[in-house]
Amino acid sequence: MFHFPLRMKRMAEQCFSLQLQYHLRSFDDLITLVLIRKVVP
């Protein structure tokens, strides 16, 4: 793990951050849907 190539590490971090952003965005959409459902009868 300590001898992990920097380039591979960078690629992995980019992939992880992209996945994280996607999950956060879908989570925001979910919260928005729930709030709309609560506000609108």
C-alpha positions in Angstrom: 0.0 0.0 0.0 2.9 2.3 0.8 4.6 1.5 -2.5 1.5 2.2 -4.5 2.4 4.1 -7.6 1.4 7.8 -7.5 -0.3 7.7 -10.8 -2.5 4.8 -9.9 -3.2 6.5 -6.6 -4.3 9.7 -8.4 -6.5 7.7 -10.8 -8.1 5.9 -7.8 -8.7 9.2 -6.0 -10.3 10.8 -9.1 -12.6 7.7 -9.6 -13.5 7.8 -5.9 -14.3 11.5 -5.9 -16.4 11.1 -9.0 -18.4 8.2 -7.3 -18.7 10.3 -4.1 -20.0 13.3 -6.0 -22.5 11.1 -7.8 -23.7 9.5 -4.5 -24.0 12.9 -2.9 -26.0 14.3 -5.8 -28.4 11.3 -5.8 -28.7 11.8 -2.0 -29.6 15.4 -2.5 -32.2 14.4 -5.0 -33.6 11.9 -2.5 -33.8 14.6 0.2 -35.4 17.0 -2.2 -38.0 14.4 -3.1 -38.8 13.7 0.5 -39.1 17.4 1.3 -41.4 18.0 -1.7 -43.5 15.0 -0.6 -43.8 16.5 2.9 -44.6 20.0 1.8 -47.0 19.0 -1.0 -49.9 16.9 0.3 
